[in-house]
Amino acid sequence: MIIAKNGLKLIRHEEPDPNISEILHDPTILENLSEARSYTAPMPANICFRIEKDNKVIGQICLKSIKWINHKAGISLFISKKHQAQGHGLQTLRAIIEYAFKRLNLYRLEAEVIDGNAPSLKLLEKTGFTEEGRLREAKYVNGEYKDLLRFGLLRKEYSG
Ligand SMILES: CC(C)(COP(=O)(O)OP(=O)(O)OC[C@H]1O[C@@H](n2cnc3c(N)ncnc32)[C@H](O)[C@@H]1OP(=O)(O)O)[C@@H](O)C(=O)NCCC(=O)NCCS
């Protein structure tokens, strides 16, 4: 317990707590919280694919923090050093965008890139992402604070 004052208490608990679930049935409360509170069964928050080339694993691409009601997800991608700059990044990014919009019926995809990451910026530009914001000095890399750029792509903007 971290507060016990004037009859008000803050008591740490594990989820789900039946007393809390009762309050959460009120839609005016629920609509202001993370949509995950509305799921009646667990839904995957992340879907990841291993990328193979000639039966060797060369990277991974994921849909992350998937919000099933808001129809959105983040994308993360990496390709091993010796397989970079051969078009695999672009090809897999296009494939996961198609999968997200057409198979999973997502509507919005998001990506976050460290300012100066030229290949990533190129990939996002080529697939039609729009830069939506800059988080100043939000990433600490090798003793330096770098800006993080936020990108978004809506299904209606994607032309394939
Ligand atoms: C970003 C990454 C996934 C790109 O994958 P890739 O397979 O190398 O990319 P592609 O070969 O499909 O290249 C995409 C474009 O970027 C360009 N590119 C590749 N490396 C580049 C570099 N070092 N500098 C500038 N442009 C570069 C390519 O020329 C290509 O553009 P083009 O088609 O006009 O020639 C890969 O570099 C990587 O895994 N980096 C480390 C992890 C990372 O940064 N992940 C992204 C976080 S959002």
PDBQT file of the ligand as one rigid body, heavy atoms in Angstrom, charges set to zero:
ROOT
HETATM    1  C1  LIG A 201      17.306  -0.622 -42.651  1.00  0.00    +0.000 C 
HETATM    2  C2  LIG A 201      17.548  -1.991 -43.271  1.00  0.00    +0.000 C 
HETATM    3  C3  LIG A 201      16.448  -2.934 -42.786  1.00  0.00    +0.000 C 
HETATM    4  C4  LIG A 201      17.488  -1.846 -44.789  1.00  0.00    +0.000 C 
HETATM    5  O1  LIG A 201      17.525  -3.150 -45.346  1.00  0.00    +0.000 OA
HETATM    6  P1  LIG A 201      18.309  -3.446 -46.721  1.00  0.00    +0.000 P 
HETATM    7  O2  LIG A 201      17.977  -4.821 -47.119  1.00  0.00    +0.000 OA
HETATM    8  O3  LIG A 201      19.732  -3.103 -46.556  1.00  0.00    +0.000 OA
HETATM    9  O4  LIG A 201      17.608  -2.375 -47.678  1.00  0.00    +0.000 OA
HETATM   10  P2  LIG A 201      17.480  -2.458 -49.234  1.00  0.00    +0.000 P 
HETATM   11  O5  LIG A 201      18.632  -3.220 -49.831  1.00  0.00    +0.000 OA
HETATM   12  O6  LIG A 201      16.117  -2.937 -49.561  1.00  0.00    +0.000 OA
HETATM   13  O7  LIG A 201      17.684  -0.951 -49.612  1.00  0.00    +0.000 OA
HETATM   14  C5  LIG A 201      16.667   0.009 -49.520  1.00  0.00    +0.000 C 
HETATM   15  C6  LIG A 201      17.178   1.309 -50.067  1.00  0.00    +0.000 C 
HETATM   16  O8  LIG A 201      18.119   1.891 -49.153  1.00  0.00    +0.000 OA
HETATM   17  C7  LIG A 201      19.338   2.147 -49.837  1.00  0.00    +0.000 C 
HETATM   18  N1  LIG A 201      20.448   1.913 -48.949  1.00  0.00    +0.000 N 
HETATM   19  C8  LIG A 201      20.869   0.731 -48.462  1.00  0.00    +0.000 A 
HETATM   20  N2  LIG A 201      21.937   0.937 -47.674  1.00  0.00    +0.000 NA
HETATM   21  C9  LIG A 201      22.176   2.262 -47.681  1.00  0.00    +0.000 A 
HETATM   22  C10 LIG A 201      23.109   3.113 -47.044  1.00  0.00    +0.000 A 
HETATM   23  N3  LIG A 201      24.029   2.598 -46.208  1.00  0.00    +0.000 N 
HETATM   24  N4  LIG A 201      23.035   4.448 -47.263  1.00  0.00    +0.000 NA
HETATM   25  C11 LIG A 201      22.093   4.961 -48.061  1.00  0.00    +0.000 A 
HETATM   26  N5  LIG A 201      21.138   4.225 -48.680  1.00  0.00    +0.000 NA
HETATM   27  C12 LIG A 201      21.201   2.895 -48.486  1.00  0.00    +0.000 A 
HETATM   28  C13 LIG A 201      19.378   1.179 -50.970  1.00  0.00    +0.000 C 
HETATM   29  O9  LIG A 201      20.213   1.670 -51.995  1.00  0.00    +0.000 OA
HETATM   30  C14 LIG A 201      17.921   1.137 -51.391  1.00  0.00    +0.000 C 
HETATM   31  O10 LIG A 201      17.567   2.243 -52.182  1.00  0.00    +0.000 OA
HETATM   32  P3  LIG A 201      17.520   2.074 -53.782  1.00  0.00    +0.000 P 
HETATM   33  O11 LIG A 201      16.521   0.961 -54.022  1.00  0.00    +0.000 OA
HETATM   34  O12 LIG A 201      17.049   3.402 -54.234  1.00  0.00    +0.000 OA
HETATM   35  O13 LIG A 201      18.893   1.698 -54.204  1.00  0.00    +0.000 OA
HETATM   36  C15 LIG A 201      18.937  -2.543 -42.883  1.00  0.00    +0.000 C 
HETATM   37  O14 LIG A 201      19.889  -1.593 -43.257  1.00  0.00    +0.000 OA
HETATM   38  C16 LIG A 201      19.083  -2.835 -41.406  1.00  0.00    +0.000 C 
HETATM   39  O15 LIG A 201      18.694  -3.906 -40.941  1.00  0.00    +0.000 OA
HETATM   40  N6  LIG A 201      19.659  -1.892 -40.654  1.00  0.00    +0.000 N 
HETATM   41  C17 LIG A 201      19.895  -2.097 -39.226  1.00  0.00    +0.000 C 
HETATM   42  C18 LIG A 201      18.592  -2.105 -38.406  1.00  0.00    +0.000 C 
HETATM   43  C19 LIG A 201      17.702  -0.933 -38.718  1.00  0.00    +0.000 C 
HETATM   44  O16 LIG A 201      18.166   0.185 -38.873  1.00  0.00    +0.000 OA
HETATM   45  N7  LIG A 201      16.404  -1.221 -38.799  1.00  0.00    +0.000 N 
HETATM   46  C20 LIG A 201      15.408  -0.217 -39.091  1.00  0.00    +0.000 C 
HETATM   47  C21 LIG A 201      14.864   0.381 -37.850  1.00  0.00    +0.000 C 
HETATM   48  S1  LIG A 201      13.435   1.305 -38.315  1.00  0.00    +0.000 SA
ENDROOT
TORSDOF 0
